[in-house]
């Protein structure tokens, strides 16, 4: 997910600060495209209470992420859009959603149970394959829980940070989600926001205090492989857990730019990718790293591993790239700026973009 080639991003603390749109944050390359919509966007708080508008153009809107729910595809995007396809992306239908904030990631653990996260600190859940959605968490509730946890810790800085979140209101986004099963999951986002659930989202608890992230850098992507958990974020931040998120170790990566996506490839490899097309790989649990050569120095916003174990990445220039392990090779497809990538059957994939969900042929990696 989700990020390499994902349109909505959190506001950066670093040199790549990005303007906002409709309660979202976007990559600088197409900032001009979204500034107009920002002018008419409603406050995030109001959007958390207002259902998504049903639109005949929903399938051609900015979509951020897609997931499989059994044989069904579920895609999410700006202004609370959720689309379902029962024919592998040929046709789409919009379903009701209780919020109209931008949704940045969607994950399903089986044909029925799924979650979507997004701006305003929102977490939505579905128990019927994406047909209906309920709100489980929002930024107001999240900020209050963080403040309660900070007070209990007795740490003045943590309390001050939490008090600022409460004062800001529900304007901080979750940017990615990971679920081990229908009960246990983690969501991460801007300013070190990180929460977990052990009961399918009936209750959420903050885990930001477990992360070695004193600057409160944004958390863009979370992935798992067995009990191993990886979080990638802003300014070269990479965190690894071997106990399903109970404890984390901060890894030292040579590149200090932001990583918008990450993958745990095969049995051992770690790959992180992001700003200006930087891709770094480790084959020893993050002890050492080597750079994967990329002929296209454009920010990578999305990644995915197909059923054969091949790694694919997508970038802001509308390119899908295959990985040889040492270098990236662009596929012939020419697409709009991409925000997500979902491998389908054989050599086909669904590319999420600023113009909706598009079919793409991946081909055979060299």
N, C-alpha and C positions, 0 to 999 in steps of 0.2 A: 501497500500500500501502500500502502499506501503511502511515498511521497517520494523523489523523483518524479517527476512529471505529474504533480497534483496541483491544481490551480489554487485552492484555498490554503493559505498558510497563516501562521501566527505572525504578529508584528515582530520584526527582528530587533535585537538589541545591538547587532553588529553593523557592519558597513552596508549590508544589503537590506536595509529597512524598506518595507514594501507598503504601498498605499492600500486602502481598504475598499471593499465594495459589498454592498448589501449585507453588512455585518461580517464579511469575509476578509481575508488578507491574500493578496495575489503576488505572483512573481513579477519582478520589475519589468520584464520584457513586454508584457501586455497590460501594463498599468493603465495606459490611456484608454484602453477598451472598457475598463470597468469604472472609471471615475464618474462617468455619466450616470450609471446606475446607483452610485453611492449617494448622489444628490437626492434621489427619491426614496432611498431606503429608510424604513422605519427603525426606531430604536430597537436594540436587541431584546430588551425586556418585553416590549409589546409583541415582538415576533414570537416569543416563547408562549404567548397566550393566544395567538392567532393561528388557526389551521392553515396549512398550505393551500394556495389557490389552485384549483383544478384548471389546467390549461391544455388546449389542443396542441400547443407547441412544446409541451413538457419534454418530449423525447428529443428535441433539438436544443435543449437548454444546456447550460454548463453542468456536466456530471463529473463527480469526483471519484467514485469508487463503485465496484460491483462485486458480487459474491454469488456462489451457487447455493441454492436451497433445494437440494435434491436435483431434479431435472430442470428446475426453474432458475432463472437469473433474476437477481435483484440489484438495481442500480439506484444510487442516491446522488443528490446534487444541491445546487443552490436553491434558496428559498423553500427548503423543506421538501423538495421533489423526491418522491420514491416511485420507481417504475418497476414493473414486473414483465418478464417475457417467458412464455412457455414454449417458444419455438427457437431457442438458442439465439435470440437477439434479432430475429427477423422483424418482429412486431413487438410493440410495448404498450402497456396500459398503466396509467397513473392510478395510485391508490391514495385514500385519505390519510393524512398525517396531522397530528395535533399541534404542530409548530410550523413556523415558516422561516426559521433560521437556516443558514446553509449547513448541509450535512457533508462531512468530510470523509467518513469511512463507514463501511458496512461489513459485518462478519456473520456467517451462519455456521453452526456446529453440526447441524443435521438438516433434514428437509423442512423442519418446523421452527426451530429456535434460532433467532438471530437478533443482532443488536446494531444500531446505527448511532454514531456520535457526531457532534458538530459544534457550531458556534453557540454562544450563550451557555457553555458548559452542559449541553444537553446530552442525555443518553436515552435512546428510545429502544423498546424491546418488542419483538413479535414472537408469538407462539403458534402461528398458523401459516408459516411460509412466506411472510411478508405481506399478507393480505390486510392485516390490521396492526396498528402500532400504539403503544402506550408510553408515556413519559415516565422514566424511572428516576432521573436526576437532572438538575439544572444548575446553572452557575450560582444562583442565590443559595441553594441548599449546600452546594460544594464549598463555597466560601465560608459558610457558617461552620461546617464540619472541620475545615482547616483551622479556623479560629479556635474552636473548642480543643482540637488536638494541640495547637500551639500553646494555649493556656495550660494544658495539662503537662506539657513538656517543661514549662518554666523557662523557655529560651526567649529572651526579649526580642531578638531579631526575627525569629519565626513568628512571634505574636504581632510584631509591627507589620511584617509582610502580609499576614492573614487579615489584619485590620484594614490594610489598603485594598485587598481583594473585596472585602465586604463593602467598603465605601464605593468601590468602582461599580458594583452591581454585577449583573450576569452578562459580562462582555468578554469573558475569556473562553477560547475554544478548546475542545478536545479535538485532537488531530488523528488519533489512531486508536484501535481497539484490538484486543486479543482475547479469545476465549478458549480455554483448555477443553471445556465440556459445557453442558447446559447449566452448570452451577457456578463454575469458577472462571473469572475473567479479570482483565486489567484494561483500563483506559488511560491514555496519556495525552498531554496537550501543552499549551503555552505556559510559560512561566513556571515550569516544573510541576504542573498539575498532574497528579497520578493517583488513581483510586482503584480499589479492588473490590470484588464481590465474591462471596462463597455460597450465595443462595439464589443465583440466577438473576441478581439485580434487585431483589426485594430490599436489600440494604447495601450501601456502599461505604467504604472506609478509606480515608486518605492514607497513602503510603509514600508521600513526597519526602518524609523524613528519613526514609531508608536510602534515598538516592544521594550520591556524592555529587551534588550540584549546587554549591553555595551561591552561585550567581543567578540561580533561578532561570537557567537557559531553557529554551523551548524544546520539548520532546516531540519529535516528528513521526517516529515509527517504532513499533514494537513487534517482535517476532519470537517464535518459540520453536524448539526442537527437543521433544521429550521434556525433561525438567529444566532444560536450558532456556534462558530468556535473554533477549537482547533489546536494548533501547538505544536508538540513535537520535541525535539532536543537533542543536545549534553549536557553532564554534568548535567543531570536532568532538563533541561529546558522544561517547559510546560507553554504555553501562551493560555489564553482563552478570547474570545470576545463574547459579547451578541448582537452585532449590526452589524453582517456580516463584521467584520474586520475594522470598523472605529476606534475603540479603543480596547486595549488589557490590560488584567491584568495578571501579572506573578503569577503562582501558586507555592506554596511551597510543594514539594514532598520530602519525607524522603530519597529517594535514589538519589545519585548524579552521577550515571553513565548515559551513553547515552541511550535515548529511540529512537529506530528505527521505531516504529510504534505506532499507537494509534487508539482507536475506541470510538465513542459515542454510547453506547449500550442502547437500550430501550429508555425510556423517560427521564432518569436522569443520568445513570451511565457513568463514564469516566474510560477508561482503557488505560494504557500506558505500553509498554513492550520493552525490548531491551537487553542490554549487559548482558552476563552471565545468561540469562534466567530470568532476573528480570521482574516481572509483578506486577503492582500496580493498585488498584482500588479505586475510590471515588464514593460515592453515594449522595454527597451533594455539587456538583459543584466545587469540588477541595478544600473544606475547610479541610476535613480530609481524610486520606488514609489508606488502609490496604493492606498488601502484599498477593498476590495470590500464594499459594504454587505450586512450579514447581519441579517435581522429576528429571528433566533433566536440569542441569546448563549450558546450551548451548545458545548462543545468539539467540534471536528471531528476525527474519528479516521480517516477514510479518504477516498480520492479515486480517480477513474478518468476516462480519456478514452475515449469510445466510437469506433466505426469512422467516424463522421461528423465527429470532431474536437470534439465537445461535452464540456465539463467537467462532471462530477458529483461531489458531495461528500456524505458521510454524517456524522451526528453522534451524540453520546451519548444524545440523546433519541429515537433511532429514526427520524430523518427523513433522507430523501434530498433533496438540494437541487440544482437546476440553476443554472448560472451564465450571466448575460447579458454578462459581462465587467465590468459596473459594479455588479451586485447579484446576490444569491442569491434563488431562489424555491423554497420547499418544495413537494415533490410531495404528493399526497393520502395516500400510503401511511403507515400508522401501524404501526411495527414495534418490536421490543425494541431495547435499546441495540445499536448497530451497531459492528462491528469491521473490516469489509472490504467491498469493493464490486467486482464483476466484471461489466462489460457483456457481454451475450450477443448474440443476433441481434436486429436491428431495435430495438424500444423496450423490450426485456426486459433484466433484470440479475439477478445473484445477489447477495443481501445476506448477508454473514456476520454472525452475531449471537451473543448469549449463549444463544440457543435453537437454534443450528444454522444451516444454510444455507436462506435463504428466497427465493422468487421475488418480484420486484418489477417493476412496469411503470413505466418512466421517463417515457414520454410524449414530447412534442416540446418542446424548450426554446423559451421565448418570446424 
